[in-house]
Amino acid sequence: MNHARVRVHQVALPLIFCWVTFSAPLSVQGDGAAQFKAKCVACHGADGSGNTAVGKSMKLRDLGSPDVQKETDEELTAVITSGKGAMPSYKDKLTADQIKQLVAFIRQLAKKA
């Protein structure tokens, strides 16, 4: 019986190590909500409305509004990548995949009518 227990540990521990090591970075990189929270909330607010002190002072558009939502994914990607007005460029701070995840998250902010 002890031999079987040792065998389980020899198989299970490396599998758990690989799962923890390799799955965590992928979930962090691919999470648009986490990127939004880290990079966008200070100005755009948690709900994307721009209802923050900075957002109000810069007269930011509500990211869930039809005006923003009608923009193509390519247009939103360009704004995030290159910046626009007072918004900084994120081309050197986020990967293309992270920007794609951010665009997908912004799509989720669409106002339900």
PAZAPA-4460 file (N, C-alpha, C; in steps of 0.05 Angstrom, whole numbers, plus 32768, in hexadecimal, padded with zeros to 4 digits):
% residues 113
    n_x    n_y    n_z   ca_x   ca_y   ca_z    c_x    c_y    c_z   seq   type   mol
   8010   7FE8   8000   8000   8000   8000   8011   8019   8000     1      M     A
   8027   801A   800F   8039   8031   800F   8045   8035   7FF4     2      N     A
   804B   801F   7FE6   8056   8021   7FCB   8042   8030   7FB8     3      H     A
   8029   802A   7FBA   8014   8037   7FAA   8012   8054   7FB0     4      A     A
   8014   805B   7FCA   8012   8077   7FD2   802A   8087   7FC7     5      R     A
   8042   807B   7FC8   805A   8088   7FBD   8057   808D   7F9F     6      V     A
   804C   8079   7F91   8048   807B   7F74   8034   8092   7F6D     7      R     A
   801F   8095   7F7D   800B   80AA   7F78   8019   80C5   7F7C     8      V     A
   8029   80C8   7F90   8038   80E1   7F95   804C   80E7   7F7E     9      H     A
   8058   80D2   7F74   806C   80D6   7F5E   805E   80E0   7F45    10      Q     A
   8045   80D9   7F41   8037   80E2   7F29   8028   80FC   7F2E    11      V     A
   801A   80FD   7F45   8009   8114   7F4A   8018   812E   7F4F    12      A     A
   802E   812D   7F5E   803C   8146   7F64   8047   8154   7F4B    13      L     A
   8054   8146   7F39   805D   8153   7F20   8046   815F   7F10    14      P     A
   802F   8151   7F0F   8018   815B   7F00   800D   8174   7F0D    15      L     A
   800B   8175   7F27   8002   818D   7F35   8016   81A4   7F31    16      I     A
   802F   819E   7F32   8043   81B3   7F2E   8041   81BF   7F12    17      F     A
   803E   81AE   7EFE   803B   81B8   7EE2   8021   81C8   7EDF    18      C     A
   800C   81BF   7EEB   7FF2   81CD   7EE8   7FF4   81E9   7EF5    19      W     A
   7FFF   81EB   7F0D   8002   8205   7F1A   8016   8217   7F0B    20      V     A
   802C   820C   7F03   8040   821C   7EF5   8037   8227   7EDA    21      T     A
   802A   8216   7ECB   8024   821F   7EAF   8008   822A   7EAC    22      F     A
   7FF5   8224   7EBD   7FDA   822E   7EB9   7FD7   824A   7EC4    23      S     A
   7FE4   8252   7ED9   7FE0   826C   7EE6   7FE8   8283   7ED3    24      A     A
   7FFF   8283   7EC7   8006   8299   7EB5   7FF3   829C   7E9E    25      P     A
   7FE8   8286   7E93   7FD6   8288   7E7D   7FBC   8295   7E85    26      L     A
   7FB2   828E   7E9D   7F98   8299   7EA5   7F9C   82B7   7EAB    27      S     A
   7FB2   82BF   7EB5   7FB7   82DC   7EBB   7FBA   82EB   7EA0    28      V     A
   7FC9   82E0   7E8D   7FCD   82EE   7E74   7FB3   82F0   7E64    29      Q     A
   7FA2   82DB   7E65   7F8B   82DB   7E54   7F72   82E7   7E61    30      G     A
   7F75   82F4   7E77   7F5E   82FE   7E85   7F5A   831C   7E80    31      D     A
   7F47   8322   7E6E   7F41   833E   7E68   7F38   834E   7E80    32      G     A
   7F28   8342   7E91   7F1E   834F   7EA9   7F36   8358   7EBB    33      A     A
   7F49   8346   7EBF   7F61   834D   7ECF   7F71   8363   7EC2    34      A     A
   7F74   8363   7EA8   7F83   8378   7E9A   7F74   8392   7E9D    35      Q     A
   7F59   8391   7E9A   7F49   83AA   7E9D   7F4D   83B5   7EB9    36      F     A
   7F4B   83A4   7ECD   7F4E   83AD   7EE9   7F6A   83B9   7EED    37      K     A
   7F7E   83AD   7EE2   7F99   83B7   7EE7   7FA0   83D0   7ED7    38      A     A
   7F95   83D3   7EBF   7F9E   83E9   7EAE   7F89   83FE   7EA9    39      K     A
   7F6F   83F8   7EAC   7F5A   840A   7EA2   7F48   8416   7EB8    40      C     A
   7F44   8408   7ECE   7F31   8410   7EE2   7F36   842C   7EED    41      V     A
   7F4E   8434   7EF0   7F54   844E   7EFD   7F46   8465   7EEE    42      A     A
   7F45   8463   7ED4   7F39   8478   7EC4   7F1C   8470   7EBB    43      C     A
   7F18   8458   7EB2   7EFF   8450   7EA7   7EEB   8445   7EBB    44      H     A
   7EF4   843F   7ED3   7EE2   8434   7EE8   7EDE   8416   7EE4    45      G     A
   7ED6   8409   7EF9   7ED2   83EC   7EF8   7EBD   83E3   7EE4    46      A     A
   7EA9   83F4   7EDF   7E94   83EE   7ECD   7E98   83F9   7EB1    47      D     A
   7EAF   8407   7EAD   7EB5   8413   7E93   7EA7   842D   7E8D    48      G     A
   7E98   8437   7EA0   7E88   844F   7E9B   7E98   8469   7E9A    49      S     A
   7EB0   8469   7EA4   7EC0   8481   7EA5   7EB8   8493   7EBC    50      G     A
   7EA8   8488   7ECE   7E9E   8497   7EE5   7EB2   8497   7EFC    51      N     A
   7ECA   84A2   7EF6   7EDF   84A5   7F0A   7EE8   84C2   7F09    52      T     A
   7EF7   84CA   7F1C   7F01   84E6   7F1C   7F11   84EB   7F02    53      A     A
   7F22   84D9   7EFB   7F32   84DC   7EE3   7F21   84DB   7ECA    54      V     A
   7F0F   84C7   7ECA   7EFD   84C3   7EB3   7EEB   84DC   7EAE    55      G     A
   7EE1   84E7   7EC4   7ED0   84FF   7EC1   7EE1   8517   7EB7    56      K     A
   7EF9   851A   7EC2   7F09   8531   7EBA   7F12   852F   7E9C    57      S     A
   7F15   8517   7E92   7F1C   8513   7E76   7F04   850E   7E64    58      M     A
   7EEC   850E   7E70   7ED3   850A   7E61   7ED4   84F0   7E51    59      K     A
   7EDB   84DA   7E5F   7EDD   84C0   7E51   7EC2   84B6   7E4A    60      L     A
   7EC1   84A8   7E34   7EA8   849C   7E2B   7EA3   8482   7E3B    61      R     A
   7E8A   847B   7E3F   7E83   8462   7E4C   7E8A   844B   7E39    62      D     A
   7E9B   8439   7E41   7EA4   8423   7E30   7E8D   8410   7E29    63      L     A
   7E77   8410   7E38   7E61   83FF   7E32   7E4C   840D   7E20    64      G     A
   7E50   8426   7E1A   7E3D   8435   7E0A   7E3C   842C   7DED    65      S     A
   7E26   842F   7DDF   7E24   8428   7DC3   7E3A   8436   7DB2    66      P     A
   7E41   844E   7DBA   7E55   845E   7DAB   7E70   844F   7DAB    67      D     A
   7E78   8444   7DC1   7E91   8435   7DC3   7E8E   8419   7DB8    68      V     A
   7E77   840C   7DBE   7E73   83F1   7DB6   7E71   83EE   7D97    69      Q     A
   7E6A   8403   7D89   7E67   8401   7D6C   7E83   8401   7D5E    70      K     A
   7E98   8409   7D6D   7EB3   8408   7D62   7EBB   83EB   7D5D    71      E     A
   7ECA   83E7   7D48   7ED3   83CC   7D42   7EE8   83C3   7D56    72      T     A
   7EED   83A9   7D57   7F02   839E   7D68   7F1D   83AA   7D60    73      D     A
   7F21   83AE   7D46   7F3A   83BA   7D3D   7F3D   83D7   7D46    74      E     A
   7F27   83E6   7D47   7F29   8402   7D51   7F2F   8403   7D6F    75      E     A
   7F22   83F1   7D7E   7F27   83F0   7D9B   7F44   83E7   7DA0    76      L     A
   7F4D   83D4   7D90   7F68   83CA   7D93   7F7C   83E0   7D8D    77      T     A
   7F77   83F0   7D79   7F89   8406   7D72   7F8A   841B   7D88    78      A     A
   7F74   8421   7D95   7F74   8435   7DAB   7F84   842A   7DC2    79      V     A
   7F7F   8411   7DC9   7F8E   8405   7DE0   7FAC   8404   7DD9    80      I     A
   7FB2   83FC   7DC1   7FCE   83F8   7DB9   7FDD   8412   7DB7    81      T     A
   7FD1   8426   7DA9   7FE0   843F   7DA3   7FD8   8456   7DB5    82      S     A
   7FC2   8453   7DC4   7FB9   8469   7DD5   7FA8   847D   7DC4    83      G     A
   7F9B   848F   7DD2   7F8B   84A3   7DC4   7F86   84BA   7DD7    84      K     A
   7F8C   84D2   7DCF   7F89   84E9   7DE1   7F9A   84E5   7DF9    85      G     A
   7F8E   84E7   7E11   7F9D   84E4   7E2A   7FA2   84C6   7E31    86      A     A
   7F95   84B4   7E23   7F99   8498   7E29   7FB5   848F   7E1F    87      M     A
   7FC4   8482   7E31   7FDF   8479   7E29   7FDE   8460   7E17    88      P     A
   7FF4   845C   7E09   7FF7   8444   7DF9   7FFE   842D   7E0A    89      S     A
   7FF3   8416   7E04   7FFA   83FD   7E13   8009   83E9   7E02    90      Y     A
   8013   83F2   7DEB   8021   83DF   7DD9   803A   83D2   7DE6    91      K     A
   8047   83E1   7DF8   805E   83D6   7E05   8058   83CA   7E21    92      D     A
   803F   83CC   7E29   8037   83C2   7E43   8026   83A9   7E43    93      K     A
   8018   83A5   7E2C   8007   838D   7E29   800D   837F   7E10    94      L     A
   800A   8365   7E10   800E   8355   7DF8   7FF6   8358   7DE6    95      T     A
   7FF8   8350   7DCD   7FE2   8350   7DBA   7FCA   833F   7DC5    96      A     A
   7FD1   8329   7DD1   7FBC   8318   7DDC   7FAE   8325   7DF4    97      D     A
   7FBD   8333   7E05   7FB1   8341   7E1B   7F9E   8357   7E11    98      Q     A
   7FA6   8365   7DFC   7F96   837A   7DF1   7F7C   836E   7DE5    99      I     A
   7F7F   8358   7DD8   7F67   834A   7DCD   7F54   8342   7DE4   100      K     A
   7F5F   8339   7DFA   7F4E   8332   7E11   7F40   834B   7E1D   101      Q     A
   7F4F   8361   7E1D   7F43   837A   7E26   7F2B   8383   7E15   102      L     A
   7F2F   8381   7DFB   7F19   8388   7DE8   7F01   8376   7DED   103      V     A
   7F06   835C   7DF1   7EF0   8349   7DF7   7EE2   8351   7E11   104      A     A
   7EF1   835A   7E25   7EE5   8363   7E3E   7ED5   837C   7E3A   105      F     A
   7EDF   838F   7E2A   7ED0   83A7   7E25   7EB5   83A1   7E17   106      I     A
   7EB5   838D   7E06   7E9C   8384   7DFA   7E88   837B   7E0E   107      R     A
   7E91   8370   7E24   7E7F   8367   7E39   7E72   837E   7E49   108      Q     A
   7E7D   8396   7E46   7E73   83AD   7E54   7E5C   83BA   7E46   109      L     A
   7E54   83AF   7E2F   7E3D   83BB   7E20   7E25   83BD   7E32   110      A     A
   7E18   83D4   7E30   7E00   83D9   7E40   7DE9   83C8   7E36   111      K     A
   7DDC   83BA   7E47   7DC5   83AA   7E40   7DAC   83BC   7E40   112      K     A
   7D9F   83BE   7E29   7D88   83CF   7E26   7D6E   83C0   7E2B   113      A     A
***
